Amino acid sequence: MTEWYTNPQTGLRVGLALIAAVLLVDIGLVIWAATRPVDGLTFLAGLFILGSLVAIGLMGYWISGLVQSAYVLDRNALVILWGETEHVIPLPQVQRVLLGEEVTGRLRFRGVRWPGYWVGYGEIEGVGPVLFHATAPLEEQVLLVTPGLAYGISPEDRDGFLSALQTRMQMGPTQWVEQASHGPAFARWAFWQDRPALVLLIGGLVALLALTGFLCFRFPNLPLLIPLHFDALGTPDRLGVRGQIFFIPLIGLIVLTVNGVLGGLLYRHERLAAYLLWGSALAVQVLFWAAVLGILAAA
């Protein structure tokens, strides 16, 4: 068994540069938002920052796979290792080996790609569906074609890899292995197939974001003082500065976070308890919507 490494340097540098660029934009938006009154544009900037942080998390995950990438070869199979992802290709299943520069058909690619990083699915005319896990452009890759699917890889020592591959294919396997793919453990969680759980959590988050955006868009037109408490007859008995209205979505965020985490901890063994926690967090967002609408109606 021999291990053939990729060359992750280009992909790593470009990926880190992209993350740094996104962070610089986020910092600029934070500074810009902090120096102007709260309004709808403030909310949109915050929404962009939130989305960009998710994107940075994804890029960090992709980069971690890149730096842990390798191809393990023996007489029975080639195993593509990419972070927590693993693809097993039995050598008897390999019908032909193509060099990237020999490919002339048009490529349609779906996945994540930047210089030094090729991960995703594609279709090449004359080859068929291709699964890419490579750090080099197509013309520098090696394509292993099996029935129904080809694999695009890029060992750093391509000539050495091809020689070793040919030798092992000529020697024949010592045992039969199944062609298989294994993704990261979190991708196999039952949670992702649990529609009620997803509806409760996503519903709570959407309600919270919508409430925050609604307040931001309405904020410039609010009076300086707004009612914050009502007596038994519904008459305002306590006023506060208008900025205090944002304590309502802040409390909603705390409830959603705490209940979301507790529900996640209980989900595997006490699914009903998790549903109750997530459902109550969604109900709190609905109650806060009602409270905000009441305050604005009385303002």
C-alpha positions as a LaTeX table, in Angstrom:
\begin{tabular}{lrrr}
\hline
Residue & $x$ (\AA) & $y$ (\AA) & $z$ (\AA) \\
\hline
Met1 & 0.00 & 0.00 & 0.00 \\
Thr2 & 1.41 & 3.38 & $-1.02$ \\
Glu3 & 0.11 & 6.88 & $-0.34$ \\
Trp4 & 0.26 & 9.54 & $-3.04$ \\
Tyr5 & $-0.14$ & 13.13 & $-1.96$ \\
Thr6 & $-1.70$ & 16.08 & $-3.72$ \\
Asn7 & $-0.10$ & 19.52 & $-3.94$ \\
Pro8 & $-2.45$ & 21.68 & $-1.82$ \\
Gln9 & $-0.33$ & 24.84 & $-1.78$ \\
Thr10 & $-2.09$ & 26.80 & $-4.53$ \\
Gly11 & $-5.58$ & 25.86 & $-3.36$ \\
Leu12 & $-4.68$ & 26.66 & 0.24 \\
Arg13 & $-3.26$ & 30.09 & $-0.59$ \\
Val14 & $-6.20$ & 31.05 & $-2.79$ \\
Gly15 & $-8.75$ & 29.74 & $-0.28$ \\
Leu16 & $-7.18$ & 31.68 & 2.60 \\
Ala17 & $-7.01$ & 34.80 & 0.42 \\
Leu18 & $-10.73$ & 34.47 & $-0.35$ \\
Ile19 & $-11.52$ & 34.13 & 3.36 \\
Ala20 & $-9.37$ & 37.18 & 4.15 \\
Ala21 & $-11.15$ & 39.20 & 1.43 \\
Val22 & $-14.58$ & 38.30 & 2.81 \\
Leu23 & $-13.46$ & 39.21 & 6.33 \\
Leu24 & $-12.20$ & 42.59 & 5.14 \\
Val25 & $-15.56$ & 43.29 & 3.50 \\
Asp26 & $-17.32$ & 42.27 & 6.73 \\
Ile27 & $-15.13$ & 44.58 & 8.81 \\
Gly28 & $-15.84$ & 47.43 & 6.41 \\
Leu29 & $-19.58$ & 46.80 & 6.65 \\
Val30 & $-19.45$ & 46.71 & 10.46 \\
Ile31 & $-17.62$ & 50.05 & 10.54 \\
Trp32 & $-20.05$ & 51.51 & 8.01 \\
Ala33 & $-23.10$ & 50.31 & 9.94 \\
Ala34 & $-21.73$ & 51.58 & 13.25 \\
Thr35 & $-21.37$ & 55.14 & 11.92 \\
Arg36 & $-24.92$ & 55.59 & 10.57 \\
Pro37 & $-28.47$ & 55.45 & 11.95 \\
Val38 & $-30.25$ & 52.12 & 12.13 \\
Asp39 & $-32.48$ & 51.46 & 9.13 \\
Gly40 & $-33.25$ & 48.83 & 6.52 \\
Leu41 & $-29.78$ & 49.07 & 5.01 \\
Thr42 & $-28.30$ & 48.25 & 8.43 \\
Phe43 & $-30.32$ & 45.04 & 8.50 \\
Leu44 & $-29.32$ & 44.10 & 4.95 \\
Ala45 & $-25.65$ & 44.66 & 5.85 \\
Gly46 & $-26.06$ & 42.45 & 8.91 \\
Leu47 & $-27.77$ & 39.79 & 6.82 \\
Phe48 & $-24.88$ & 39.87 & 4.35 \\
Ile49 & $-22.37$ & 39.51 & 7.19 \\
Leu50 & $-24.30$ & 36.57 & 8.61 \\
Gly51 & $-24.34$ & 34.86 & 5.22 \\
Ser52 & $-20.65$ & 35.57 & 4.69 \\
Leu53 & $-19.78$ & 33.99 & 8.04 \\
Val54 & $-21.59$ & 30.84 & 6.94 \\
Ala55 & $-19.61$ & 30.96 & 3.68 \\
Ile56 & $-16.35$ & 31.36 & 5.61 \\
Gly57 & $-17.24$ & 28.32 & 7.72 \\
Leu58 & $-17.87$ & 26.29 & 4.57 \\
Met59 & $-14.60$ & 27.43 & 3.01 \\
Gly60 & $-12.74$ & 26.53 & 6.18 \\
Tyr61 & $-14.27$ & 23.05 & 6.03 \\
Trp62 & $-13.33$ & 22.69 & 2.35 \\
Ile63 & $-9.77$ & 23.82 & 3.08 \\
Ser64 & $-9.46$ & 21.31 & 5.92 \\
Gly65 & $-10.36$ & 18.58 & 3.43 \\
Leu66 & $-7.79$ & 19.94 & 1.01 \\
Val67 & $-4.91$ & 19.77 & 3.50 \\
Gln68 & $-5.91$ & 16.20 & 4.40 \\
Ser69 & $-6.10$ & 14.98 & 0.80 \\
Ala70 & $-4.28$ & 11.91 & $-0.50$ \\
Tyr71 & $-4.72$ & 8.81 & $-2.68$ \\
Val72 & $-3.97$ & 5.38 & $-1.21$ \\
Leu73 & $-3.11$ & 2.67 & $-3.74$ \\
Asp74 & $-2.66$ & $-1.08$ & $-3.42$ \\
Arg75 & $-3.34$ & $-4.10$ & $-5.62$ \\
Asn76 & $-7.02$ & $-4.13$ & $-4.75$ \\
Ala77 & $-8.19$ & $-0.53$ & $-4.89$ \\
Leu78 & $-7.45$ & 3.15 & $-5.06$ \\
Val79 & $-8.88$ & 5.07 & $-2.11$ \\
Ile80 & $-9.43$ & 8.82 & $-2.45$ \\
Leu81 & $-9.08$ & 10.49 & 0.94 \\
Trp82 & $-10.37$ & 14.05 & 1.22 \\
Gly83 & $-10.86$ & 15.10 & 4.81 \\
Glu84 & $-13.64$ & 12.92 & 6.19 \\
Thr85 & $-14.73$ & 11.85 & 2.70 \\
Glu86 & $-13.55$ & 8.54 & 1.26 \\
His87 & $-14.09$ & 6.95 & $-2.16$ \\
Val88 & $-13.05$ & 3.35 & $-2.81$ \\
Ile89 & $-12.33$ & 2.41 & $-6.44$ \\
Pro90 & $-11.63$ & $-1.32$ & $-7.01$ \\
Leu91 & $-8.82$ & $-1.60$ & $-9.57$ \\
Pro92 & $-10.60$ & $-4.39$ & $-11.52$ \\
Gln93 & $-13.39$ & $-1.87$ & $-12.13$ \\
Val94 & $-11.06$ & 0.58 & $-13.87$ \\
Gln95 & $-11.76$ & 0.24 & $-17.59$ \\
Arg96 & $-9.28$ & 2.84 & $-18.78$ \\
Val97 & $-6.98$ & 5.56 & $-17.53$ \\
Leu98 & $-7.06$ & 8.95 & $-19.26$ \\
Leu99 & $-4.66$ & 11.84 & $-18.93$ \\
Gly100 & $-6.36$ & 15.19 & $-18.61$ \\
Glu101 & $-4.64$ & 16.58 & $-21.69$ \\
Glu102 & $-6.18$ & 13.77 & $-23.74$ \\
Val103 & $-9.71$ & 14.89 & $-22.90$ \\
Thr104 & $-11.28$ & 16.91 & $-25.71$ \\
Gly105 & $-14.97$ & 16.84 & $-24.78$ \\
Arg106 & $-16.76$ & 19.79 & $-23.19$ \\
Leu107 & $-16.89$ & 19.80 & $-19.40$ \\
Arg108 & $-19.96$ & 20.74 & $-17.37$ \\
Phe109 & $-18.91$ & 21.12 & $-13.72$ \\
Arg110 & $-21.05$ & 21.39 & $-10.58$ \\
Gly111 & $-19.24$ & 21.85 & $-7.32$ \\
Val112 & $-16.58$ & 23.99 & $-5.70$ \\
Arg113 & $-13.68$ & 25.17 & $-7.81$ \\
Trp114 & $-10.97$ & 27.77 & $-7.48$ \\
Pro115 & $-7.30$ & 27.68 & $-8.55$ \\
Gly116 & $-5.79$ & 24.64 & $-6.84$ \\
Tyr117 & $-9.15$ & 23.21 & $-5.74$ \\
Trp118 & $-11.50$ & 20.99 & $-7.78$ \\
Val119 & $-14.17$ & 19.13 & $-5.82$ \\
Gly120 & $-17.55$ & 18.23 & $-7.28$ \\
Tyr121 & $-19.37$ & 16.42 & $-10.04$ \\
Gly122 & $-19.13$ & 17.03 & $-13.75$ \\
Glu123 & $-19.91$ & 15.55 & $-17.09$ \\
Ile124 & $-17.39$ & 15.32 & $-19.92$ \\
Glu125 & $-18.48$ & 14.56 & $-23.46$ \\
Gly126 & $-17.08$ & 11.19 & $-24.45$ \\
Val127 & $-16.28$ & 10.23 & $-20.86$ \\
Gly128 & $-19.54$ & 10.60 & $-18.94$ \\
Pro129 & $-20.11$ & 11.55 & $-15.29$ \\
Val130 & $-16.95$ & 12.44 & $-13.37$ \\
Leu131 & $-16.33$ & 12.87 & $-9.65$ \\
Phe132 & $-13.47$ & 15.33 & $-9.07$ \\
His133 & $-11.15$ & 15.43 & $-6.05$ \\
Ala134 & $-8.13$ & 17.25 & $-7.42$ \\
Thr135 & $-5.80$ & 20.18 & $-6.85$ \\
Ala136 & $-4.88$ & 20.76 & $-10.48$ \\
Pro137 & $-6.81$ & 21.82 & $-13.60$ \\
Leu138 & $-8.36$ & 19.15 & $-15.80$ \\
Glu139 & $-5.43$ & 19.03 & $-18.24$ \\
Glu140 & $-3.11$ & 18.01 & $-15.37$ \\
Gln141 & $-5.41$ & 15.40 & $-13.84$ \\
Val142 & $-5.68$ & 11.63 & $-14.20$ \\
Leu143 & $-9.13$ & 10.22 & $-14.95$ \\
Leu144 & $-9.94$ & 6.67 & $-13.83$ \\
Val145 & $-12.96$ & 5.49 & $-15.80$ \\
Thr146 & $-15.20$ & 2.84 & $-14.23$ \\
Pro147 & $-18.65$ & 1.65 & $-15.36$ \\
Gly148 & $-21.00$ & 4.58 & $-14.85$ \\
Leu149 & $-18.55$ & 6.97 & $-13.20$ \\
Ala150 & $-15.05$ & 8.38 & $-13.71$ \\
Tyr151 & $-12.80$ & 9.88 & $-11.03$ \\
Gly152 & $-10.60$ & 12.94 & $-11.56$ \\
Ile153 & $-7.52$ & 13.02 & $-9.34$ \\
Ser154 & $-4.21$ & 14.88 & $-9.25$ \\
Pro155 & $-1.32$ & 13.11 & $-7.50$ \\
Glu156 & 1.64 & 15.46 & $-7.20$ \\
Asp157 & 3.99 & 12.84 & $-8.70$ \\
Arg158 & 1.75 & 11.96 & $-11.61$ \\
Asp159 & 4.30 & 9.87 & $-13.52$ \\
Gly160 & 5.21 & 7.86 & $-10.44$ \\
Phe161 & 1.56 & 7.28 & $-9.64$ \\
Leu162 & 0.75 & 6.11 & $-13.18$ \\
Ser163 & 3.65 & 3.69 & $-13.13$ \\
Ala164 & 2.59 & 2.27 & $-9.76$ \\
Leu165 & $-1.03$ & 2.04 & $-10.90$ \\
Gln166 & $-0.10$ & 0.12 & $-14.06$ \\
Thr167 & 2.08 & $-2.30$ & $-12.08$ \\
Arg168 & $-0.67$ & $-3.06$ & $-9.55$ \\
Met169 & $-3.32$ & $-3.50$ & $-12.22$ \\
Gln170 & $-1.07$ & $-6.00$ & $-14.02$ \\
Met171 & $-0.43$ & $-7.90$ & $-10.78$ \\
Gly172 & $-4.15$ & $-8.33$ & $-10.15$ \\
Pro173 & $-6.08$ & $-8.08$ & $-6.89$ \\
Thr174 & $-5.58$ & $-10.25$ & $-3.83$ \\
Gln175 & $-9.20$ & $-9.79$ & $-2.76$ \\
Trp176 & $-12.39$ & $-8.19$ & $-4.02$ \\
Val177 & $-13.48$ & $-4.87$ & $-2.54$ \\
Glu178 & $-16.72$ & $-2.99$ & $-3.13$ \\
Gln179 & $-16.83$ & 0.32 & $-4.97$ \\
Ala180 & $-18.11$ & 2.75 & $-2.33$ \\
Ser181 & $-18.26$ & 6.35 & $-1.15$ \\
His182 & $-18.39$ & 7.52 & 2.45 \\
Gly183 & $-19.10$ & 11.15 & 3.35 \\
Pro184 & $-18.49$ & 12.89 & 6.68 \\
Ala185 & $-20.35$ & 11.51 & 9.68 \\
Phe186 & $-22.48$ & 14.63 & 10.18 \\
Ala187 & $-23.89$ & 14.29 & 6.65 \\
Arg188 & $-25.43$ & 10.94 & 7.68 \\
Trp189 & $-27.24$ & 12.27 & 10.75 \\
Ala190 & $-30.93$ & 11.34 & 10.84 \\
Phe191 & $-31.67$ & 14.97 & 11.71 \\
Trp192 & $-31.28$ & 16.07 & 8.07 \\
Gln193 & $-34.19$ & 13.79 & 7.10 \\
Asp194 & $-36.40$ & 14.91 & 10.00 \\
Arg195 & $-38.79$ & 17.41 & 8.42 \\
Pro196 & $-40.59$ & 18.47 & 11.65 \\
Ala197 & $-37.27$ & 19.28 & 13.31 \\
Leu198 & $-36.07$ & 21.29 & 10.32 \\
Val199 & $-39.38$ & 23.18 & 10.09 \\
Leu200 & $-39.27$ & 24.13 & 13.79 \\
Leu201 & $-35.67$ & 25.30 & 13.78 \\
Ile202 & $-35.72$ & 27.06 & 10.41 \\
Gly203 & $-39.12$ & 28.57 & 11.22 \\
Gly204 & $-37.80$ & 30.02 & 14.48 \\
Leu205 & $-34.73$ & 31.47 & 12.76 \\
Val206 & $-36.74$ & 32.97 & 9.89 \\
Ala207 & $-39.25$ & 34.51 & 12.33 \\
Leu208 & $-36.41$ & 36.07 & 14.34 \\
Leu209 & $-34.65$ & 37.47 & 11.27 \\
Ala210 & $-37.93$ & 38.78 & 9.87 \\
Leu211 & $-38.72$ & 40.52 & 13.16 \\
Thr212 & $-35.27$ & 42.12 & 13.30 \\
Gly213 & $-35.55$ & 43.29 & 9.70 \\
Phe214 & $-39.06$ & 44.65 & 10.30 \\
Leu215 & $-37.84$ & 46.70 & 13.26 \\
Cys216 & $-34.82$ & 48.01 & 11.35 \\
Phe217 & $-36.98$ & 49.20 & 8.46 \\
Arg218 & $-39.50$ & 50.82 & 10.82 \\
Phe219 & $-36.96$ & 52.28 & 13.24 \\
Pro220 & $-36.31$ & 55.66 & 11.48 \\
Asn221 & $-40.04$ & 56.49 & 11.70 \\
Leu222 & $-40.49$ & 55.58 & 15.36 \\
Pro223 & $-40.93$ & 58.34 & 17.95 \\
Leu224 & $-38.01$ & 58.91 & 20.32 \\
Leu225 & $-40.03$ & 57.42 & 23.20 \\
Ile226 & $-42.15$ & 54.29 & 22.83 \\
Pro227 & $-44.35$ & 52.35 & 25.27 \\
Leu228 & $-42.60$ & 49.34 & 26.76 \\
His229 & $-45.20$ & 48.16 & 29.25 \\
Phe230 & $-48.99$ & 48.20 & 29.50 \\
Asp231 & $-51.31$ & 48.02 & 32.51 \\
Ala232 & $-54.25$ & 45.66 & 32.89 \\
Leu233 & $-56.42$ & 47.95 & 30.80 \\
Gly234 & $-53.91$ & 48.05 & 27.94 \\
Thr235 & $-52.78$ & 51.58 & 28.69 \\
Pro236 & $-49.02$ & 52.28 & 28.38 \\
Asp237 & $-47.57$ & 52.83 & 31.86 \\
Arg238 & $-43.84$ & 52.82 & 31.06 \\
Leu239 & $-41.96$ & 54.53 & 28.25 \\
Gly240 & $-38.44$ & 53.98 & 26.99 \\
Val241 & $-36.12$ & 55.18 & 24.25 \\
Arg242 & $-36.93$ & 53.61 & 20.91 \\
Gly243 & $-33.64$ & 51.69 & 20.73 \\
Gln244 & $-34.83$ & 49.50 & 23.61 \\
Ile245 & $-37.26$ & 47.78 & 21.27 \\
Phe246 & $-34.32$ & 45.74 & 19.95 \\
Phe247 & $-34.14$ & 43.98 & 23.32 \\
Ile248 & $-37.11$ & 41.95 & 22.11 \\
Pro249 & $-35.34$ & 40.21 & 19.18 \\
Leu250 & $-32.22$ & 39.95 & 21.35 \\
Ile251 & $-34.17$ & 37.94 & 23.92 \\
Gly252 & $-35.63$ & 35.93 & 21.04 \\
Leu253 & $-32.11$ & 35.12 & 19.85 \\
Ile254 & $-31.09$ & 33.96 & 23.34 \\
Val255 & $-34.17$ & 31.73 & 23.61 \\
Leu256 & $-33.64$ & 30.30 & 20.14 \\
Thr257 & $-29.94$ & 29.60 & 20.83 \\
Val258 & $-30.45$ & 28.02 & 24.26 \\
Asn259 & $-33.40$ & 25.88 & 23.19 \\
Gly260 & $-31.67$ & 24.95 & 19.95 \\
Val261 & $-28.56$ & 23.72 & 21.75 \\
Leu262 & $-30.50$ & 21.88 & 24.48 \\
Gly263 & $-32.73$ & 20.28 & 21.86 \\
Gly264 & $-29.69$ & 19.19 & 19.90 \\
Leu265 & $-28.23$ & 17.54 & 23.00 \\
Leu266 & $-31.50$ & 15.71 & 23.70 \\
Tyr267 & $-32.44$ & 14.86 & 20.11 \\
Arg268 & $-30.75$ & 11.48 & 19.85 \\
His269 & $-32.28$ & 10.00 & 23.00 \\
Glu270 & $-35.35$ & 12.18 & 23.74 \\
Arg271 & $-36.67$ & 13.34 & 20.39 \\
Leu272 & $-40.02$ & 14.51 & 21.78 \\
Ala273 & $-38.25$ & 16.72 & 24.33 \\
Ala274 & $-36.19$ & 18.22 & 21.52 \\
Tyr275 & $-39.34$ & 18.96 & 19.53 \\
Leu276 & $-40.88$ & 20.66 & 22.58 \\
Leu277 & $-37.83$ & 22.86 & 23.08 \\
Trp278 & $-37.63$ & 23.85 & 19.43 \\
Gly279 & $-41.39$ & 24.35 & 19.20 \\
Ser280 & $-41.40$ & 26.59 & 22.29 \\
Ala281 & $-38.58$ & 28.66 & 20.78 \\
Leu282 & $-40.70$ & 29.16 & 17.64 \\
Ala283 & $-43.73$ & 30.05 & 19.78 \\
Val284 & $-41.67$ & 32.68 & 21.61 \\
Gln285 & $-40.78$ & 34.32 & 18.29 \\
Val286 & $-44.50$ & 34.45 & 17.39 \\
Leu287 & $-45.33$ & 36.01 & 20.79 \\
Phe288 & $-42.58$ & 38.57 & 20.34 \\
Trp289 & $-44.03$ & 39.47 & 16.94 \\
Ala290 & $-47.36$ & 40.12 & 18.65 \\
Ala291 & $-45.65$ & 42.22 & 21.34 \\
Val292 & $-43.80$ & 44.33 & 18.77 \\
Leu293 & $-46.94$ & 44.94 & 16.72 \\
Gly294 & $-48.74$ & 46.01 & 19.91 \\
Ile295 & $-45.96$ & 48.42 & 20.85 \\
Leu296 & $-45.81$ & 49.95 & 17.38 \\
Ala297 & $-49.58$ & 50.34 & 17.28 \\
Ala298 & $-49.47$ & 52.29 & 20.56 \\
Ala299 & $-46.39$ & 54.35 & 19.66 \\
\hline
\end{tabular}
